[in-house]
Amino acid sequence: MDRDILLQFTDFGFQYKAQSKPTLYDINLTLRRGERILIAGPSGSGKSTLVHCINGLIPFSYKGSVTGSLKIKGRESRDMSLFEISHTVGTVLQDSDAQFVGMTVAEDIAFALENDCVGEPMLHDRVAEAAKLVNVNDYLSHAPGELSGGQKQRVSLAGVLIDDVDILMFDEPLANLDPATGKQAIELIDDMQKRTGTTVIIVEHRIEDVLHRSVDRVVLMDKGRIVADVPADELLSGTLLEECGIREPLYITALKYANVPITQDKHPASIDTIRLTDEDKRKVVEWYRNTGEDEPEGLTEQLVRTESLSFTYDGGTNRSINDISLEIKKGEMAAIIGKNGAGKSSFAKVLCGFETQSAGSIYYMGYEITPMSIKERAEHIGYVMQNPNEMISKVFIYDEVAMGLKLRGVPESEIDERVEKALRICGLWRMRKWPVSALSYGQKKRVTIASILVLDPEMIILDEPTAGQDYRHYTEIMEFLLDLNARGITVIMITHDMHLMLEYADRAIVFSDGRKIADDKSYNILTNGDVINKASLKETSLYELAGICGIDDGTDFVRHFIGYERKHKRGQL
Amino acid sequence: MNNIFNYIDKPSPIHRLSGATKFICLMLWSFAAMSTYDTRMLAGLVIFGVVLFRVGNIRIKEVSFVFGFMAFFLVVNTVMLYVFAPHHGSEIYGTSTVLFGSGRFSVTAEQLFYQLNYTLKFFATIPVVLLFVSTTNPSEFAASLNKIGIKYSVAYSVALALRYIPDIQSQYRDISQASQARGIEMSKKASFIDRLKAASDILIPLILTSVDRIEVISNAMELRCFGKNKKRTWYTERPFTPADIIAMVLCGLLIALSTWLTCLNGGRYYNPFK
């Protein structure tokens, strides 16, 4: 037997107890010591289930029937205990808040050792060592609330590394991070792997971001099966990603639009490795010259205006906003961006009246609305929270959507009419009698949007509308919002997703440390180095592609791409 | 943000005591205060408690919410005590010195004295409990519970509950704001019943999301071997120092003092009316 094989799936399958069909079929996968693999796939492809099989939560916490074999270091995993598996496979969970079980950084890192009865002075020494490895040693006594998303993830990593595991598995490590922090996270994982020689599994659907550093293989999953297990260069030269509903790297999409053939020998895995021939570059330049058109006419009617708006939480300066003056035009679709704690949500909350500003004024269609209550403002400005589960309090969809009207004492017949309209717009009319619990995450999101729309606001603000969604659901939600926008509703999105902003927002307002630092067309923002740094964003690979092809005006290239992409998506090309 | 029940990290001699010491001292102190109705002893404990509060560097403002909450219950309790047993004091002390009024609700010196003692008991224990809560790191508290023989899984869940209180507070705030926007009235404009109904509409999403969260946390804990062994070690556990021993001996002496007073008074009550 090969001693280097850490993990071996043979004809493996799994079916959850409560489900009628298996979630995984015919899984054959081998992982050798020191390898780095990326497991990608859309939601529902079975990749979370595969993660649970590898770390032992299946079959120990989630029950069901296993077929075939999974060997971990040569032993059948079924015959091992969850704790034995944990000493081999360390998992860094997607939600680093939830993984954070200790009161402080040090205790959290120590957690696994405490459970293993490691005593003093070993315990303190090893914690210090692990903290140093991921560079959180200055924060040992900090509570989770005092850390940034990236720091929390480092702590999670230290808490797993401390156990000397053979395999490090990262479950969607980029999901809760802003673009720049996500990039650093991938670099950290890469450096850690190089230093310790650990085997690494990254599970992610944001392929372009992971491939910022190289991996040995990409395992692509779809509908419970592995559909590819190949080097990244090979995968990106084919069409499988598109077929599975995974977003290709943007530079690949641009090259395809320009009819550049993508082959393995061009090393398309990353914008840093790609080699284009002169012929390819010429095609890109030609495509650039032939696309692009006039900007749609700017909107002029003002809906909301804030003047020197400031607000501070009792707790301190974090999340506060300072001297924000901006305008929102009627019918606009705009994004508010910036890193966590920059004050994006606080701004929205002050706008909706959840919090009261300490200085400044808010005008709605020219009227000062500060004296209006939360309830009154909601009839003009709706707010949709990030997590739909936080907004849903009724059992049935119809009741949930009708709630706001019932509480306002609207007559029954009018309620019926307005709820029907809202449900039809959101594509939920057919399901109106369903219980909310039967819906998927994306559908729940639409229920919460419907429950806001029913109040007939002129504008809705959505906090991270697509967080945690794969490309297919992302597109579904965003196209739906675009449709709402086309009906005349002003849509403001709070996000740190650069694709979203680039593709769907005409304008981006950038916050940093509670101040507005930029307010411009999205493509201008994402090609402005200074703003990118301050807001913890990342330059888009399209800009680099323009550079490679010798196009001087990278910003204009990005603008052409977006225009083309929008038409392409809506089937106008 | 006003924390309802939370550790306040400050340097002080009391913070430096080990969690187990503080827990044992709290138990001893409470027992001493519970077992006696001797006014002198209780008054002494109240003064001692206030001094400790200063030593622990905790300001009344920081715990005012809980303190006010408990004081409210004390007032209700005292009134009830009088309404239901206006002559309990006379029964205890064996005499009845009517100060004013007549009949069932006549006010006697004995009753007032009894209720004074009752109130002193409150002021002798509550500040110490608050002091314990605000000077003991929750995980140290868990470690100390474990040290005195409580199963670590139980002890840890106590710490974890305390760990998540701030998160749940802020989540409650978010959910309640969004619900108010949809028309749930939480302000004083709404009637009490309406506000109660409104609160349930907010609690449902809060509970459901908390259940999701619990699943994720328990998975995260198991993946890091929580529950593997019968025992576990604690990062925050500290060995006893001389200060710990002194603190425990002092609190032990309180028990002795209260027992001695009980013998001296021939019962739990100090009787000045004899």
Interface residues (C-beta under 8 A of the other chain):
Chain A: N55 G56 L57 F60 S61 L82 F83 S86 H87 T91 L93 D95 D97 A98 Q99 V101 G102 M103 T104 A106 E107 A110 F111 A112 L113 E114 N115 D116 C117 V118 G119 E120 L123 H124 V127 G145 G159 V160 D163 Y313 D314 G315 K349 C352 G353 F354 S373 I374 K375 R377 A378 G382 Y383 M385 N387 N389 E390 M391 I392 S393 M403 G404 L407 R408 S451 I452 L455
Chain B: M1 N137 P138 S139 A159 L160 L162 R163 P166 D167 Q171 D174 I175 Q177 A178 S179 Q180 A181 R182 G183 I184 E185 S187 D201 I202 I204 P205 L206 L208 T209 D212 R213 V216 I217 S218 N219 A220 M221 E222 L223 R224 C225 F226 G227 K228 N229 K231 R232 T233 W234 Y235 T236
